[in-house]
Amino acid sequence: MKDLGKLHYFLGIEVTFAGDSMHLTQSKYALDLLQCTKFLDAKPISIPVSSGQKLSAYVGEPHTNPETYRSIVAAL
């Protein structure tokens, strides 16, 4: 083994150092996931669905590519 220097990025976690402290963040991982799903330019809303709305597994269109959906869920 050899010393590779200070740690910057490991397993989706970005590491920054400030004095004696270390700060861990997953912002790069989140941005990569948003870019992969083409949601990077999506506009945020306060509530994703109407409150009190009944949900059903049988309403709506199925995903056109289930593999993409599975990979996104697996990344979470």
ChimeraX attribute file (.defattr): number of C-alpha atoms within 10 A of each C-alpha:
attribute: neighborCount
match mode: 1-to-1
recipient: residues
	/A:1	3
	/A:2	4
	/A:3	5
	/A:4	6
	/A:5	6
	/A:6	9
	/A:7	10
	/A:8	11
	/A:9	14
	/A:10	8
	/A:11	7
	/A:12	13
	/A:13	15
	/A:14	16
	/A:15	15
	/A:16	15
	/A:17	12
	/A:18	7
	/A:19	6
	/A:20	5
	/A:21	7
	/A:22	9
	/A:23	10
	/A:24	12
	/A:25	13
	/A:26	14
	/A:27	12
	/A:28	13
	/A:29	15
	/A:30	15
	/A:31	13
	/A:32	14
	/A:33	16
	/A:34	15
	/A:35	12
	/A:36	12
	/A:37	13
	/A:38	10
	/A:39	11
	/A:40	13
	/A:41	8
	/A:42	8
	/A:43	6
	/A:44	7
	/A:45	7
	/A:46	5
	/A:47	7
	/A:48	7
	/A:49	9
	/A:50	7
	/A:51	7
	/A:52	6
	/A:53	7
	/A:54	6
	/A:55	8
	/A:56	7
	/A:57	6
	/A:58	7
	/A:59	7
	/A:60	7
	/A:61	6
	/A:62	9
	/A:63	9
	/A:64	8
	/A:65	8
	/A:66	10
	/A:67	10
	/A:68	13
	/A:69	13
	/A:70	10
	/A:71	11
	/A:72	14
	/A:73	9
	/A:74	8
	/A:75	10
	/A:76	7
